[in-house]
C-alpha cells in the first residue's frame, strides 16, 4: 500500500506483519507461505481515499507501517511459532495494532499468544468456513485446523465469549461442531449468518463481549472460491466479495486489538484474485480501525 517500512514509532496505531509460514502438511495445497508477498504485490492497486466511506488518508491518520516479514523457516513449526510470537509482541508492546498476513491458519495461534500477553480477557472473533478447533493427536498438536483448540486450552482467549462465524461445508471427520462447542465456543454457520443478517449477528456478539479486547481472525476461505480461488481449503457456498465487505464493516465499535488475514495460497490463485481481495479487506480493516479509534472526521 506504499506504507513506510519499519517498526512502529510513537504515534503509530497499526503495523502490518507478514507471516510467511504454512505447516506444509496439506495433501496438495501447500503455498500459503507465499501469501504475504502476493498480498503486498496486489496491494499496489489500493487507493487511499474512499469518497463515500472515509474520504481522508486513513493510512496516514493511523501512522501505519509495514513491519516486514517474520524471519522463519516454513515447516519448522515450534521454532516458527516462537519467532512469530516474538515479532508480534514487539508490535503489541508499542501500542500499535498488529495486522498479520498469513500464512495458513496456524499462524493465528502465536499471534494470539502475543496479543494475550497484553490484553487480559481477550476474546476471538473468527470469520472462517471452518472452526479450526478440531481435536488433535499428541504427535500432531499444531496444524491449520487446531489453532483455536490450542487457544482455548492455553487460556489465550475466553472461549465462552468467542465466536466462529461463517462455518460451512464438509469435514474429514464427524463431531467437529460438537468438539468446538465443547471447548466453549459459539458457532454461527453460514446458514445462520445469512438468515439472521450481519447486523443482528454482530450486534449480539458485541453485546456478549461488552467492550472487551477482540482478536479478529479472518480466513479468506470464508469467501466463495468464485471470488477467492487461491486459498488452502476452498469450500463452495461462501460469501461474495460484497457480503464479506459488508460483514467486515458491520464490526464497527468493537475493541479490536489485533487481527490477521490468512490462507491466501498463491500457487492455487487465479490472476491474483484471492490476494487482491485480501489486500482490499486489510484496507477495509484499517478504515474500521481508524473509525473505532475515533480518528475519522464526523
Secondary structure, DSSP 8 states (H G I E B T S, - for coil): ---EESS--TT--EEEEEE----S-SSS---GGGHHHHHHHHGGG--S-BTTTB-S-HHHHHT-EEEEE----TT-HHHHHHHHHHHHHHHHHHT-EEEEEESSTTHHHHHHHHHHHH-TT-EEEEESSS-------TT---STT-HHHHHHHTTSS-GGG-EEEEE-S--SSS-HHHHHHHTT-EEEEHHHHHHH-HHHHHHHHHHHHTT-EEEEEEEGGGB-TTT---BSS--SS-B-HHHHHHHHHTTTT-EEEEEEEE-B-GGG-STTHHHHHHHHHHHHHHHHHHHHTT-S--
